[in-house]
Amino acid sequence: MISTERIIVEMQRQLNYAKTANDDQAVREALTAIRALCQVVLVSNDQKDEPIITPKTMSIAHQPQLPSSIEGVPLEEDDANGNSIFEF
């Protein structure tokens, strides 16, 4: 397990980077890293198996479901040739 002191040192390094960064994207990345480090400490102190939610996992979790023929039901399309296996 990584010590809390080591994580705090890394948070300070990321904060210094955010302070000196010249563009908004670099600042956002440093702040996101700080948020993730905070969650690591908080979750490890609580000893819970809760998932860590980051912007990347939030965007994956909320994507709309597209219709699929995996369930055994053929997709209905206007220009399809019926039940042809050669539909692309």
PyMOL commands that set and color helices and strands:
alter all, ss='L'
color gray80, all
select helices_A, chain A and resi 4-20+24-46+55-61
alter helices_A, ss='H'
color red, helices_A
deselect
rebuild
show_as cartoon
